[in-house]
Amino acid sequence: MEKMKVWYDEEGDYLEIRTGGKKGYFKDVGNDIWERVDTRGKVVGFAILNFKNRIKKYKREVVLPLKISMQQA
């Protein structure tokens, strides 16, 4: 099972969540949100700019335009 990694930059108000250490690239899905996609096209994470502002706006819940599937081995 791959570990989930969470990284938050408070100064930049940037949150990134990803699984494992797979290489990939970011695909812009709009509204300052990006998917991290591996070389096979599988989503392995996402990034959100202005994260703290979104939490305040949505009362601690952020709705993302992403479909994420997680499996346990």
N, C-alpha and C positions, 0 to 999 in steps of 0.2 A: 504494500500500500504506500502511495506517495504522500509525503507530508505537505500540508498546506502552509504557505508562507505569506505573512501579512506584513506590509511595510507602509508606514505612514510618515509623511513629511509635514510637520505642523506648519512650518514657515510657508511652504508652497501650497498647503492644504490639498495634498495629493495622497490618495490611497491606492495601493496596488495589492491584489491578492492573486496568488498563483499556486499551482501545484508543481512539485518537483523542480528540477533545475533544467528543464528542457529549453532548448533554444527556440526562438520563435520571433514573431514580429507583431506589432500592434496594428489592429484594423479598427479604424474610426467608425463607431456606430452612431455618432451624433451626440449633441448636448454634452460635450466634454467627457464622454465615456468611450473607452477603447477595450476591445477584446484582445487578449494575447493568444495568438494562434500558432501552433507548432507547424513544422514543415509538411505535415500530412493534412493540415487544415482543421485539426481538432482544437477546440478552445481549451486552453490550459490556464486561463486566468483573465483578469480584467483590471482596469485602472479607472479611477474617477478623480477628476479635477474639481476643486471647490467642494470637497466632501463635507466639511464642517457646516458650510452654508446650506447644503442640501438637507442635512439632518435637522437643522433648526427649522427650515421651511416645511419639511414633512413630519415634524414632531417625532423625531428619532427613528423614522422608518424611511428608507430610500428605495424607491421602485426603479429597477433597472430594466432596460429594454433588451435583456439577454435571457437565453434559455441555457441553464447550466445543468448538466447531468453528472452526478457523482456516484461512483460505484465503490463498494468495499470488496476487497479481495477475499 
